[in-house]
Amino acid sequence: MKLLEKIDFPADLRALKLNELSDVCDDLRHFIIDELSRNPGHLAASLGTVELTVALHYVFNTPYDRIVWDVGHQAYGHKILTGRRLTFGTLRKSGGISGFPNPAESEYDAFIAGHASISISAALGISTASELKNETDRHVIAVIGDGAMTGGPAYEGLNNASIDPNNLLIILNDNDMAIDNNVGGFSKYLVDITTSQAYNKLRYDAYRMLRRMNIISEDRRENILRFNNSLKALISRNHNLFEGFSIRYFGPTDGHDILNLVRRLNDIKDMKGPKLLHIRTQKGKGYAPAEESATEWHAPGKFNKYTGKRIVISDINAPQPYQDVFGHTLVELAEADERIVGVTPAMPTGCSMTYMMKRFPERSFDVGIAEGHAVTFSAGMAKEGLIPFCNIYSSFMQRAYDQVIHDVAIQGLHVIFCLDRAGLVGEDGATHHGVFDLAYMRPIPGLIIASPLNEIDLRNLMFTAATECSSPFVIRYPRGKGELCDWRQPFNVLPVGKGRCLQEGTDVAVLSIGPIGNEVRKALRPFDAHYDMIYLKPIDEDILHHVGKTFKRIITVENGVRTGGLGSATAEFMTEHGYTPQITRIGVPDKFVEHGSVSELMLQCGMNAAAIAAVING
């Protein structure tokens, strides 16, 4: 890795000769494999963008020129080339560098990039701001994957880019793969696009010649471009979606040919108007195991870099992840009721919808990275009498908030939202923590909101949601392993709006919701009372009246933000009914929590058993 060791910042890269870039790519790829074999992260996506990353920083004057990544899974090479090679071993660790681009971490990170489909809009905003500030020599590049192109915001950005003056460069990284296999007509469309390289060069050369001859001007360029695109579509019988937006299209081209990429970028970077370069890449490129199974190697954990064997520490006696409990339970419910269907926005493996897809493929729907669509699509099916289980990661559900209100709640439709990865999720950090759902769901009229103490409760909540009511129902549960090994128990109804007393007491009343109640149980003294509320909405008013009348101290505990969730609901109830206990709320403080292990973050936020015990002891 002799060349990579000489590169601390992109200026060092730009000092190299063109024929040295291939060696830099080899060094960078080996560095990523070596580091991630010991310190887990997102491997396959970043291996696929090595040549693109090197080419971008070689051609463009970063950080003055802006690169907006979408999403950050593909930006590890970018981090290594922009001053973070020596600290890369701290990736995703507490106090270390983030797994995603973040402007607070580096001036080379133009925009935060934890959620998909935002790069075109963000880059267009940066480009427009540069024009307004007379920074007309600044280049702005959006790098978006084909998976992210299934999200609606990408098309909103494209539409805006086609009508507002800008020189935005969009690079479409097409690896025919999101995390799971890409779905939908768009991915098939990308495979079919063909545009002659010779044609593009001829068109560009002709355009420059006509400009020099003053035959055409920038004012007339758009009309000429549209006529050109129409003529081209007529001749080739292949209409190009991007050129339909009046966005110049180049490609597809080999995204692993570093010399060709540099040449292409130099050719088009100073063209006026919005343009799109379509590159074809292979996820996991350069590491055979990742090339063969990109989904498995998206975030493989530790592995032996020589043998390609993943280092998985398994304990057959350990509890299964909540995700698997959800997946198996959904199949059981679907076997009993043919109205039940499953919906996920591009995360069937992560949320274990794969079990449903295998058993009932015709009743299982992966809609791509399109959370808003997933909710409204589910609402449409519910309107016609089906019972959709719509599984969305908690942090991604934030993207569909309007659809939950407008398309589901107002109509009172029987959609069951299973919010996976709720609470603090660990190394993915602030963009992925699912800590806001209790607070943002609670104000919506008509929603039932619940969280299970353990896997048996998760099964029973799913059963209750499907069989005992017809209202919109929200079930939130965390990432990772649960509490029990013998969770395959017969179904029981958990009455809506009813909690339970887990321990009688006379001194302090502790109210919790969800699996964090297991931390509470470790912290309790024999004379403390513990209530598992189960439902945030409707909340168990009988328990609250009893607690308000009986206890002078109340402690609420939730794996979510303190503001707006269980603690707030309890305080509001006590105030409205004239009770005056001292209330202490334990939960995520009013700040964005960075990355680290879940145990580290629970300690940091004062939410583990020891911290809870300290509060109880006063």
TAQUIBEL-V947086 format. One record per backbone hydrogen bond with DSSP energy under -1.0 kcal/mol. NH is the residue of the N-H (numbers start at 1). CO is the residue of the C=O. Records with the same first field share a line. If there is no record, write none. Layout:
BEGIN
NH: CO  CO
END
This chain:
BEGIN
5: 1
6: 3
7: 4
12: 9
13: 9
14: 10
16: 13
20: 17
21: 18
24: 20
25: 21
26: 22
27: 23
28: 24
29: 25
30: 26
31: 27
32: 28
33: 29
34: 30
35: 31
36: 32
37: 33
39: 35
44: 297
47: 43
48: 44
53: 49
54: 50
55: 51
56: 52
57: 53
58: 54
59: 55
60: 56
62: 60
65: 61
66: 139
68: 141
70: 143
72: 113
74: 71
75: 72
79: 75
80: 76
81: 77
83: 8
84: 79
88: 85
90: 87
91: 88
92: 97
93: 90
96: 93
105: 102
106: 102
109: 106
110: 108
113: 101
122: 118
123: 119
124: 120
125: 121
126: 122
127: 123
128: 124
129: 125
130: 126
131: 127
132: 128
133: 129
134: 131
135: 130
138: 135
141: 66
142: 169
143: 68
144: 171
145: 70
146: 173
149: 145
150: 147
151: 148
154: 151
156: 152
157: 153
158: 154
159: 155
160: 156
161: 157
162: 158
163: 160
164: 160
169: 140
170: 275
171: 142
172: 277
173: 144
174: 172  279
178: 180
188: 184
189: 185
190: 186
191: 187
192: 188
193: 189
200: 196
201: 197
202: 198
203: 199
204: 200
205: 201
206: 202
207: 203
208: 204
209: 205
210: 206
211: 207
212: 208
213: 209
214: 211
215: 210
224: 220
225: 221
226: 222
227: 223
228: 224
229: 225
230: 226
231: 227
232: 228
233: 229
234: 230
235: 231
236: 232
237: 233
244: 240
245: 242
246: 243
247: 242
248: 274
250: 276
253: 278
255: 280
257: 254
261: 257
262: 258
263: 259
264: 260
265: 261
266: 262
267: 263
268: 264
269: 265
271: 268
275: 168
276: 248
277: 170
278: 250
279: 172
280: 253
281: 174
284: 44
285: 282
287: 284
291: 287
292: 288
293: 289
297: 293
298: 295
303: 37
304: 309
308: 304
311: 302
312: 310
318: 315
322: 480
325: 321
326: 322
327: 323
328: 324
329: 325
330: 326
331: 327
332: 328
333: 329
334: 330
335: 331
336: 332
337: 333
340: 337
341: 387
342: 363
343: 389
344: 365
346: 344
351: 347
353: 348
354: 348
355: 352
357: 353
358: 354
359: 355
360: 356
363: 360
364: 361
365: 342
367: 344
370: 368
374: 370
375: 371
376: 372
377: 373
378: 374
379: 375
380: 376
381: 377
382: 378
383: 379
385: 382
386: 381
387: 339
389: 341
390: 416
391: 343
392: 418
394: 420
397: 393
399: 396
400: 397
401: 398
404: 400
405: 401
406: 402
407: 403
409: 404
410: 405
412: 409
413: 408
415: 413
416: 388
417: 473
418: 390
419: 475
420: 418
422: 477
423: 434
429: 426
432: 429
433: 429
434: 423
440: 436
441: 437
442: 438
444: 441
447: 444
448: 472
449: 537
450: 474
451: 534
458: 454
459: 455
460: 456
461: 457
462: 458
463: 459
464: 460
465: 461
466: 462
467: 463
468: 464
473: 415
474: 448
475: 417
476: 450
477: 419
482: 320
489: 487
498: 495
500: 532
502: 530
503: 530
506: 527
507: 527
509: 553
510: 529
511: 555
512: 531
513: 557
517: 514
518: 515
519: 516
520: 516
521: 517
524: 520
528: 525
529: 508
530: 503
531: 510
532: 500
533: 512
535: 533
536: 449
537: 449
541: 539
544: 540
545: 541
546: 542
547: 543
548: 544
549: 545
550: 546
551: 547
554: 582
555: 509
556: 584
557: 511
558: 586
560: 558
561: 435
562: 588
569: 565
570: 566
571: 567
572: 568
573: 569
574: 570
575: 571
576: 572
577: 573
578: 575
579: 574
582: 552
584: 554
586: 556
588: 560
591: 589
601: 597
602: 598
603: 599
604: 600
605: 601
606: 603
607: 602
612: 608
613: 609
614: 610
615: 611
616: 612
617: 613
618: 615
END
